[in-house]
Amino acid sequence: MLSRILSGFATLLISLQAFAAAPAPTPASVTAAAATALGGAEKLRTVRNITLSGYGQYAYQFGGGRITGEAEAPEKYIAANELSRVYDLENDRFQLVERRNMLFPFLGPFGHAWGLNSQVLDGTIAYDINGANAVRVAAMSDNPLQVDGVHVRRMLMMTNPIVLVRTMMDPATKMTARAAGSGSVVDLTLKTGDRMSAAFAQDGLPQWVRWSTRHTNTGQMNFTTHFTGWSDATGASGLKLPLAYTTRLSYRNVDFLKLYVDAYKINSQIPDLAAPAAVRAQAEPPSYAVPTITSKPIGKGLWRVDQGGTTVIEFKDHLAIYELNVNVSVAKAIIAHARTLAPGKPVTQYIVSHNHFDHTAGLRQAVAEGLTVIQRKGSETQFRDMVAHAAPDYPDDLAKSPKPMKFLAVDDHLRLSDETQTVDIYWAQNNAHMADAIVAYVPSEKLMMEGDLVTAAFDWAHWPDGFRDILAKFKIDVQRISPVHPVGLTEGQATLSLAQIEDLLKGGTVRARQHCAEELAKGNRHPGCPIQSKYY
């Protein structure tokens, strides 16, 4: 027994001595080891282009599109088929191509049409190919489904290990290296100014790359792409590349993209990705432009904002707002506009229809400005995760001046009332799209505010009964709605009539049933089919 203990101590001592004797990693040593592990520096220098073919799955809305905000709620996914990535190392160009399809009941054909996405980066110009047209895109942007722009596409290009190590071999790349476990981490600043980090195993193989960009719902989002399934890129190239890429988010540790490789091509014939002259002639669209905010009165002490569908509610000594979406810059402008509608009255309450990222874009701004957030208890965990998410590289107002979130939970019913205004908030129960949806109702105006309850019927009504269920359960008389989405609104119209509401719900149900029948005739069991309804 003693001899085994002494032997163990000796082994540990030898390991510690070896660790202490190991030289600290340097950018040059890490680069050399990585190049060797991938096939050798000289072989890497011969690579002119790489084409990756495969398929993948995205987490819908970065994990912010789940039926509830609770941490254990199942993810919704988007399929990405006919997927390719073209890395043109000779000309510093990159192309992302894939067809996307929602793997859950969506609002209309555009979500289930396997629409083609073709996004290109040519140096410092980002543009999209839409059929025969090419359109320049902003340097930076984000929406509930994707982050985009020049920086994002540059970072997506860098998630290929050969592109990464070739960039590390470029003298214009600035690097620092540090030990990390049995391997090392290198922090890079590219000649374009983009920053990222990469980890390498003891044998030199890249393990992951990490980068960040601005993100409306979380301040910024950090993306970490892990490489697994190393193989010869073509079976006989002598170059190693992974067969699987998993990109994980800093928000809730969500697996944002799982990419599976079918094949690689090295130095093959690739499309000309040079930005067309017409694209170069286009001015780069502004990032996060803020339009002029306008609104229309829709009742006593009530206004609907034309940009984003916010409804402003006036009380005796304060204002409340129902919904605040679009992006953080527009949300800030909407709050400022609301104050001008009743000068001297502060905006103190923010009612959120439900937890999805396309309806919570203003959450961080609302918290930064001290508003009390009103929603169902099921959303609180998600909202606190969004508010607490750090954004050191792209600080918004909340990151610059952190504040705790004030949260008021709704059960079945919550009344906000004083001698000038009464608003009833009701839980829209039994909804397949959003378990924690709430609507706001003004009895004096017979007006309801909603998001994704009625106007989710863009084309197909997959959950048509929620509106009538609320009327039946709470015995309320709704004659108009102020919708977040402007679906069904005619020119100059700010609210939908009861007749328009019924037309949307009934028509959307009929169209959805027809779609289900068409898909079934093709042998496709489409998600959300058959349509369930008590009323239509």
C-alpha positions as CSV (number, residue, x, y, z in Angstrom):
1,M,0.0,0.0,0.0
2,L,2.7,2.5,1.0
3,S,4.7,1.7,-2.1
4,R,1.7,2.4,-4.3
5,I,1.1,5.8,-2.5
6,L,4.8,6.7,-2.9
7,S,4.7,5.7,-6.6
8,G,1.6,7.9,-7.1
9,F,3.3,10.8,-5.4
10,A,6.4,10.3,-7.7
11,T,4.2,10.2,-10.8
12,L,2.4,13.4,-9.7
13,L,5.8,15.1,-9.0
14,I,7.1,14.2,-12.4
15,S,3.9,15.6,-14.0
16,L,4.2,18.8,-12.1
17,Q,7.8,19.2,-13.0
18,A,7.0,18.5,-16.7
19,F,4.2,21.1,-16.5
20,A,6.5,23.6,-14.9
21,A,9.2,23.0,-17.5
22,A,6.8,23.4,-20.4
23,P,7.4,26.7,-22.2
24,A,4.6,29.2,-22.2
25,P,2.8,29.3,-25.5
26,T,3.5,32.0,-27.9
27,P,1.5,33.1,-31.0
28,A,4.3,31.7,-33.2
29,S,4.4,28.3,-31.4
30,V,0.7,27.8,-31.3
31,T,0.4,28.8,-35.0
32,A,3.2,26.4,-36.0
33,A,1.6,23.5,-34.0
34,A,-1.8,24.2,-35.5
35,A,-0.5,24.4,-39.0
36,T,1.3,21.1,-38.5
37,A,-1.8,19.4,-37.0
38,L,-3.9,20.5,-40.0
39,G,-1.5,19.1,-42.6
40,G,1.5,21.4,-42.6
41,A,2.1,25.1,-43.3
42,E,3.2,24.6,-46.9
43,K,0.1,22.5,-47.7
44,L,-2.1,25.2,-46.0
45,R,-0.6,27.9,-48.2
46,T,-1.7,26.0,-51.3
47,V,-5.3,26.2,-50.4
48,R,-7.1,28.7,-52.7
49,N,-10.7,27.9,-51.7
50,I,-12.8,25.5,-49.7
51,T,-16.4,24.5,-50.2
52,L,-18.3,22.8,-47.4
53,S,-21.6,21.0,-48.1
54,G,-24.0,19.7,-45.5
55,Y,-27.1,20.5,-43.5
56,G,-27.9,22.0,-40.1
57,Q,-30.4,23.2,-37.5
58,Y,-30.8,26.6,-35.9
59,A,-32.3,27.3,-32.5
60,Y,-35.3,29.5,-33.3
61,Q,-34.9,33.1,-32.2
62,F,-31.5,32.3,-30.4
63,G,-33.5,30.2,-27.9
64,G,-35.9,33.1,-27.3
65,G,-38.8,31.6,-29.2
66,R,-39.8,28.9,-26.9
67,I,-43.4,28.5,-25.8
68,T,-42.5,29.8,-22.4
69,G,-39.6,31.6,-20.9
70,E,-38.8,28.9,-18.4
71,A,-35.3,27.5,-18.6
72,E,-36.4,23.9,-19.3
73,A,-38.9,24.7,-22.1
74,P,-38.1,22.7,-25.3
75,E,-36.3,24.5,-28.1
76,K,-37.9,25.3,-31.4
77,Y,-35.7,24.7,-34.5
78,I,-35.2,25.8,-38.0
79,A,-33.9,23.3,-40.6
80,A,-31.1,24.5,-42.9
81,N,-30.8,22.2,-45.9
82,E,-28.9,22.5,-49.2
83,L,-26.3,24.1,-47.0
84,S,-22.9,25.3,-48.3
85,R,-20.1,27.5,-47.2
86,V,-17.6,28.8,-49.8
87,Y,-14.3,30.1,-48.4
88,D,-12.4,32.0,-51.1
89,L,-9.0,32.5,-49.5
90,E,-7.5,33.9,-52.6
91,N,-9.8,36.9,-52.8
92,D,-10.9,37.2,-49.1
93,R,-14.5,36.3,-49.9
94,F,-17.1,34.2,-48.2
95,Q,-20.6,32.9,-49.1
96,L,-23.3,31.3,-46.9
97,V,-26.0,29.4,-48.8
98,E,-28.9,27.4,-47.3
99,R,-32.6,26.8,-47.5
100,R,-34.5,27.3,-44.2
101,N,-37.7,25.8,-43.0
102,M,-39.5,26.2,-39.6
103,L,-39.8,22.8,-37.8
104,F,-43.0,23.9,-36.0
105,P,-46.3,25.6,-37.0
106,F,-45.5,29.0,-38.4
107,L,-47.7,31.9,-39.4
108,G,-47.4,31.6,-43.2
109,P,-45.9,30.0,-46.3
110,F,-42.7,32.1,-46.0
111,G,-41.7,30.1,-42.9
112,H,-42.2,26.8,-44.6
113,A,-41.1,27.5,-48.2
114,W,-37.5,26.4,-47.8
115,G,-36.6,29.9,-48.8
116,L,-33.1,30.4,-50.3
117,N,-30.6,32.5,-48.3
118,S,-27.4,33.5,-50.1
119,Q,-25.2,35.9,-48.1
120,V,-21.8,37.1,-49.4
121,L,-18.8,38.9,-47.9
122,D,-16.4,40.5,-50.4
123,G,-13.7,42.1,-48.3
124,T,-15.5,44.9,-46.4
125,I,-18.7,44.7,-48.5
126,A,-21.6,42.5,-47.4
127,Y,-24.4,41.8,-49.8
128,D,-27.3,39.3,-50.3
129,I,-28.2,37.6,-53.6
130,N,-32.0,37.5,-54.1
131,G,-32.6,35.8,-57.4
132,A,-31.2,38.0,-60.1
133,N,-30.7,40.9,-57.7
134,A,-27.8,41.7,-55.3
135,V,-28.5,44.0,-52.4
136,R,-25.9,45.6,-50.1
137,V,-26.5,45.1,-46.4
138,A,-25.7,47.1,-43.3
139,A,-22.3,46.8,-41.6
140,M,-24.2,45.5,-38.5
141,S,-27.7,44.4,-37.8
142,D,-29.7,41.9,-35.8
143,N,-33.3,40.6,-35.7
144,P,-35.0,37.8,-33.8
145,L,-33.7,35.2,-36.3
146,Q,-30.1,36.3,-37.1
147,V,-27.2,38.6,-36.5
148,D,-25.7,39.9,-39.7
149,G,-23.4,42.4,-41.3
150,V,-19.7,42.7,-42.3
151,H,-18.3,41.7,-38.9
152,V,-20.6,38.7,-38.5
153,R,-19.9,37.3,-42.0
154,R,-16.1,37.8,-41.3
155,M,-16.5,35.8,-38.1
156,L,-18.5,33.1,-39.8
157,M,-15.7,32.8,-42.4
158,M,-13.2,32.5,-39.6
159,T,-15.0,29.4,-38.1
160,N,-13.3,27.2,-40.7
161,P,-10.1,25.9,-39.0
162,I,-8.0,26.2,-42.2
163,V,-9.1,29.8,-42.7
164,L,-8.4,30.5,-39.0
165,V,-4.9,29.1,-39.1
166,R,-4.1,30.8,-42.4
167,T,-5.2,34.1,-40.8
168,M,-2.9,33.4,-37.9
169,M,0.0,32.9,-40.3
170,D,-0.7,36.4,-41.7
171,P,1.8,38.9,-40.2
172,A,-0.9,41.5,-40.2
173,T,-2.8,39.6,-37.6
174,K,-2.1,40.7,-34.0
175,M,-2.1,37.9,-31.4
176,T,-1.5,37.1,-27.8
177,A,-1.3,33.5,-26.4
178,R,-1.9,32.0,-23.0
179,A,-2.0,28.5,-21.5
180,A,-5.4,27.0,-20.9
181,G,-5.6,23.5,-19.3
182,S,-3.5,21.2,-21.4
183,G,-3.8,23.5,-24.4
184,S,-3.7,27.1,-25.2
185,V,-5.9,30.1,-26.2
186,V,-5.0,32.8,-28.7
187,D,-6.7,36.2,-28.8
188,L,-6.6,37.6,-32.3
189,T,-7.2,41.1,-33.8
190,L,-7.5,40.8,-37.5
191,K,-6.2,43.4,-39.9
192,T,-9.8,44.4,-40.4
193,G,-10.0,45.2,-36.7
194,D,-12.3,42.3,-35.9
195,R,-11.5,40.5,-32.6
196,M,-12.0,36.9,-31.7
197,S,-10.4,34.1,-29.6
198,A,-9.5,30.5,-30.5
199,A,-8.5,27.5,-28.4
200,F,-6.1,24.7,-29.4
201,A,-5.6,21.2,-28.0
202,Q,-2.2,19.9,-26.9
203,D,-1.8,18.3,-30.2
204,G,-2.3,21.6,-32.0
205,L,-5.8,21.0,-33.4
206,P,-8.2,23.9,-33.1
207,Q,-10.9,23.2,-30.5
208,W,-13.2,26.2,-30.8
209,V,-13.4,29.9,-31.9
210,R,-15.3,32.6,-30.0
211,W,-16.5,36.0,-31.1
212,S,-19.2,38.5,-30.2
213,T,-21.6,41.0,-31.8
214,R,-24.3,43.4,-30.8
215,H,-27.7,41.8,-30.0
216,T,-30.9,43.7,-29.1
217,N,-32.4,41.2,-26.7
218,T,-29.2,40.4,-24.7
219,G,-27.0,43.5,-25.3
220,Q,-24.4,41.4,-27.1
221,M,-24.2,37.7,-28.0
222,N,-21.1,35.6,-27.7
223,F,-20.8,32.7,-30.2
224,T,-18.5,29.7,-29.5
225,T,-18.1,27.2,-32.4
226,H,-16.6,23.8,-31.3
227,F,-15.0,21.5,-33.9
228,T,-15.5,17.7,-33.7
229,G,-15.1,14.7,-36.0
230,W,-11.7,15.4,-37.5
231,S,-11.1,13.8,-40.8
232,D,-9.1,14.2,-44.0
233,A,-11.0,16.9,-45.8
234,T,-11.5,15.0,-49.1
235,G,-10.2,11.6,-48.2
236,A,-6.8,12.1,-49.9
237,S,-5.9,15.8,-49.4
238,G,-3.7,15.5,-46.4
239,L,-5.6,18.4,-44.8
240,K,-7.7,17.9,-41.7
241,L,-11.1,19.5,-41.2
242,P,-14.0,18.7,-38.9
243,L,-17.2,16.9,-39.9
244,A,-19.3,18.7,-37.3
245,Y,-19.6,22.2,-35.9
246,T,-21.6,23.2,-32.9
247,T,-22.1,26.9,-32.2
248,R,-23.1,27.6,-28.6
249,L,-24.4,30.9,-27.3
250,S,-23.5,32.8,-24.1
251,Y,-27.3,33.2,-23.6
252,R,-28.5,30.2,-21.7
253,N,-25.8,28.0,-23.2
254,V,-28.1,27.5,-26.2
255,D,-26.8,25.3,-29.1
256,F,-27.6,27.9,-31.7
257,L,-26.4,26.0,-34.8
258,K,-25.6,22.4,-35.3
259,L,-23.9,22.0,-38.7
260,Y,-23.2,18.5,-40.2
261,V,-20.7,18.1,-43.0
262,D,-21.5,15.9,-46.0
263,A,-18.4,16.8,-48.0
264,Y,-15.6,19.2,-48.6
265,K,-14.0,20.3,-51.8
266,I,-10.5,21.9,-51.9
267,N,-9.4,24.2,-54.7
268,S,-12.4,23.5,-56.9
269,Q,-14.4,25.7,-59.3
270,I,-16.3,28.2,-57.2
271,P,-18.7,31.0,-58.0
272,D,-17.3,34.5,-58.6
273,L,-18.2,36.2,-55.3
274,A,-16.9,39.7,-56.2
275,A,-19.5,42.3,-55.3
276,P,-21.2,43.5,-58.6
277,A,-20.6,47.0,-59.7
278,A,-24.2,47.9,-58.8
279,V,-23.6,46.7,-55.3
280,R,-20.4,48.7,-54.9
281,A,-22.3,51.7,-56.1
282,Q,-25.0,51.3,-53.5
283,A,-24.5,53.3,-50.3
284,E,-24.1,51.0,-47.3
285,P,-27.4,51.0,-45.4
286,P,-27.3,52.5,-41.9
287,S,-27.0,50.1,-39.0
288,Y,-29.9,50.4,-36.5
289,A,-31.5,53.5,-38.1
290,V,-34.2,55.1,-36.0
291,P,-37.3,56.3,-38.0
292,T,-39.3,59.3,-37.1
293,I,-41.8,58.0,-34.5
294,T,-45.5,58.8,-35.1
295,S,-48.7,57.7,-33.4
296,K,-52.5,57.9,-33.7
297,P,-55.0,58.5,-30.9
298,I,-57.3,55.5,-30.6
299,G,-59.4,56.4,-27.5
300,K,-59.3,58.6,-24.4
301,G,-55.7,58.5,-23.1
302,L,-54.8,55.9,-25.7
303,W,-52.4,56.1,-28.7
304,R,-51.0,53.4,-31.0
305,V,-47.5,54.0,-32.3
306,D,-47.1,53.4,-36.0
307,Q,-43.6,52.0,-35.7
308,G,-43.6,48.7,-33.8
309,G,-47.2,48.6,-32.7
310,T,-46.7,49.9,-29.1
311,T,-49.9,51.1,-27.4
312,V,-49.5,54.0,-25.0
313,I,-51.9,54.2,-22.0
314,E,-52.4,57.4,-20.0
315,F,-53.2,57.3,-16.3
316,K,-53.6,60.3,-13.9
317,D,-50.0,60.6,-13.1
318,H,-48.1,58.2,-15.3
319,L,-48.0,56.3,-18.6
320,A,-47.9,52.6,-19.3
321,I,-47.0,51.0,-22.6
322,Y,-48.1,47.7,-24.1
323,E,-45.3,46.1,-26.1
324,L,-42.0,47.5,-27.2
325,N,-40.3,45.7,-30.0
326,V,-38.2,46.3,-33.2
327,N,-34.8,46.9,-31.7
328,V,-33.2,48.7,-28.7
329,S,-32.6,51.9,-30.6
330,V,-36.2,52.2,-31.8
331,A,-37.5,51.1,-28.3
332,K,-35.6,54.1,-26.8
333,A,-37.2,56.4,-29.3
334,I,-40.7,55.0,-28.7
335,I,-40.4,55.6,-24.9
336,A,-39.2,59.2,-25.6
337,H,-42.2,59.7,-28.0
338,A,-44.6,58.3,-25.4
339,R,-43.6,61.0,-23.0
340,T,-44.5,63.7,-25.5
341,L,-48.1,62.4,-25.7
342,A,-48.8,63.4,-22.1
343,P,-46.1,66.0,-21.2
344,G,-44.9,65.8,-17.6
345,K,-46.1,62.2,-17.1
346,P,-43.4,59.5,-16.8
347,V,-43.5,56.1,-18.5
348,T,-43.5,53.7,-15.5
349,Q,-44.9,50.4,-16.7
350,Y,-44.1,48.1,-19.6
351,I,-46.7,45.3,-20.4
352,V,-45.1,42.6,-22.6
353,S,-47.5,40.4,-24.6
354,H,-45.3,37.3,-24.4
355,N,-41.7,36.1,-24.1
356,H,-40.6,35.8,-27.7
357,F,-37.6,37.8,-28.8
358,D,-39.6,39.6,-31.5
359,H,-41.7,41.0,-28.7
360,T,-39.1,41.7,-26.1
361,A,-36.6,43.8,-28.1
362,G,-37.3,46.7,-25.8
363,L,-36.9,44.8,-22.5
364,R,-33.3,45.9,-21.7
365,Q,-34.1,49.6,-22.6
366,A,-37.3,49.5,-20.5
367,V,-35.3,48.2,-17.5
368,A,-32.5,50.8,-18.1
369,E,-35.2,53.5,-17.9
370,G,-36.6,52.1,-14.6
371,L,-40.0,50.8,-16.0
372,T,-41.8,48.0,-14.1
373,V,-42.1,44.9,-16.4
374,I,-45.6,43.2,-16.3
375,Q,-45.9,39.6,-17.6
376,R,-46.6,36.1,-16.5
377,K,-44.4,34.4,-13.9
378,G,-43.3,31.9,-16.6
379,S,-41.4,34.7,-18.4
380,E,-39.6,36.0,-15.4
381,T,-36.6,33.6,-15.6
382,Q,-36.0,34.4,-19.2
383,F,-36.4,38.2,-18.7
384,R,-33.9,38.1,-15.8
385,D,-31.4,36.2,-18.0
386,M,-31.8,38.7,-20.7
387,V,-31.3,41.7,-18.3
388,A,-28.4,40.1,-16.5
389,H,-26.5,39.2,-19.8
390,A,-23.2,41.2,-19.9
391,A,-22.5,43.4,-23.0
392,P,-19.0,44.8,-22.4
393,D,-18.1,44.9,-26.1
394,Y,-21.3,46.5,-27.3
395,P,-22.7,48.3,-24.3
396,D,-26.3,49.5,-24.5
397,D,-27.9,51.8,-21.9
398,L,-28.4,48.9,-19.4
399,A,-24.8,47.8,-19.7
400,K,-23.6,51.3,-19.2
401,S,-25.7,51.8,-16.1
402,P,-27.0,48.4,-14.8
403,K,-30.3,48.4,-12.9
404,P,-32.3,45.5,-11.4
405,M,-35.5,44.5,-13.1
406,K,-38.8,45.4,-11.3
407,F,-41.2,42.7,-12.2
408,L,-45.0,42.5,-11.6
409,A,-46.4,39.0,-12.3
410,V,-49.9,38.4,-13.8
411,D,-52.0,35.4,-12.8
412,D,-55.4,35.1,-14.5
413,H,-56.2,38.8,-14.2
414,L,-54.5,42.0,-13.1
415,R,-56.3,45.4,-13.0
416,L,-54.4,48.7,-13.4
417,S,-56.7,51.5,-12.5
418,D,-57.2,55.0,-11.1
419,E,-60.0,57.6,-11.5
420,T,-59.0,58.4,-15.1
421,Q,-58.2,55.0,-16.6
422,T,-58.9,51.3,-16.1
423,V,-56.9,48.6,-17.9
424,D,-57.6,44.9,-17.3
425,I,-54.8,42.4,-18.1
426,Y,-55.9,38.9,-18.9
427,W,-53.9,35.7,-19.4
428,A,-54.6,34.2,-22.8
429,Q,-54.7,30.5,-21.8
430,N,-54.4,27.3,-23.8
431,N,-52.3,28.8,-26.6
432,A,-50.0,26.5,-28.6
433,H,-47.7,29.4,-29.6
434,M,-47.2,31.1,-26.3
435,A,-48.2,29.7,-22.9
436,D,-47.8,33.0,-21.1
437,A,-49.5,35.5,-23.4
438,I,-51.3,38.4,-21.9
439,V,-53.7,41.0,-23.4
440,A,-54.7,44.4,-22.1
441,Y,-58.3,45.5,-22.2
442,V,-59.8,49.0,-21.7
443,P,-63.5,48.5,-20.8
444,S,-64.4,52.1,-21.5
445,E,-63.3,51.8,-25.1
446,K,-64.1,48.1,-25.6
447,L,-60.5,47.9,-26.9
448,M,-58.0,45.0,-26.5
449,M,-54.3,45.2,-27.1
450,E,-52.7,41.9,-28.4
451,G,-49.6,40.4,-29.9
452,D,-49.7,37.1,-31.8
453,L,-53.2,36.2,-30.6
454,V,-55.4,37.6,-33.4
455,T,-52.9,39.0,-35.8
456,A,-50.8,35.8,-35.7
457,A,-53.1,34.9,-38.7
458,F,-50.7,36.4,-41.2
459,D,-51.8,33.6,-43.6
460,W,-52.5,30.6,-41.4
461,A,-54.3,30.5,-38.1
462,H,-52.8,27.6,-36.2
463,W,-54.1,28.7,-32.8
464,P,-57.4,30.5,-33.7
465,D,-59.4,30.0,-30.5
466,G,-57.5,32.2,-28.0
467,F,-59.4,35.4,-28.7
468,R,-62.8,33.9,-28.3
469,D,-61.7,31.9,-25.2
470,I,-60.8,35.1,-23.5
471,L,-64.1,36.7,-24.3
472,A,-66.0,33.6,-23.0
473,K,-63.9,33.2,-19.8
474,F,-63.8,36.8,-18.7
475,K,-67.2,37.8,-20.2
476,I,-65.8,41.0,-21.9
477,D,-67.1,42.9,-24.9
478,V,-64.3,43.6,-27.4
479,Q,-65.2,45.7,-30.4
480,R,-61.7,46.7,-31.5
481,I,-58.1,45.6,-31.1
482,S,-54.8,47.6,-31.1
483,P,-52.5,45.0,-32.7
484,V,-48.7,44.8,-32.3
485,H,-48.4,43.4,-35.8
486,P,-50.2,45.6,-38.4
487,V,-51.8,42.5,-40.1
488,G,-55.2,43.4,-41.6
489,L,-54.9,47.1,-41.0
490,T,-55.9,49.2,-44.0
491,E,-54.3,52.5,-45.0
492,G,-54.4,55.0,-42.1
493,Q,-56.2,52.5,-39.8
494,A,-54.8,52.1,-36.3
495,T,-57.2,49.5,-34.8
496,L,-59.0,46.4,-36.2
497,S,-62.8,46.2,-35.9
498,L,-64.5,43.1,-34.6
499,A,-65.6,42.2,-38.1
500,Q,-61.9,42.4,-39.3
501,I,-60.9,40.2,-36.3
502,E,-63.4,37.5,-37.2
503,D,-62.3,37.7,-40.8
504,L,-58.7,37.2,-39.9
505,L,-59.3,34.3,-37.6
506,K,-61.9,32.5,-39.7
507,G,-60.0,33.1,-43.0
508,G,-56.7,32.1,-41.4
509,T,-58.2,28.8,-40.1
510,V,-59.7,28.0,-43.5
511,R,-56.4,28.7,-45.2
512,A,-54.5,26.6,-42.7
513,R,-56.8,23.6,-43.1
514,Q,-56.4,23.9,-46.9
515,H,-52.6,24.0,-46.5
516,C,-52.7,20.9,-44.2
517,A,-54.8,19.1,-46.8
518,E,-52.4,20.0,-49.6
519,E,-49.4,18.8,-47.6
520,L,-51.1,15.6,-46.6
521,A,-51.9,14.9,-50.3
522,K,-48.1,15.1,-50.9
523,G,-47.5,12.6,-48.1
524,N,-46.2,15.3,-45.7
525,R,-47.3,15.3,-42.1
526,H,-46.9,19.0,-41.5
527,P,-46.4,20.4,-38.0
528,G,-49.5,21.9,-36.6
529,C,-51.9,19.7,-38.6
530,P,-54.7,19.0,-38.3
531,I,-56.0,22.4,-37.2
532,Q,-57.7,22.3,-33.8
533,S,-60.6,24.7,-33.2
534,K,-63.8,24.9,-31.2
535,Y,-65.1,27.9,-33.1
536,Y,-64.0,27.8,-36.7
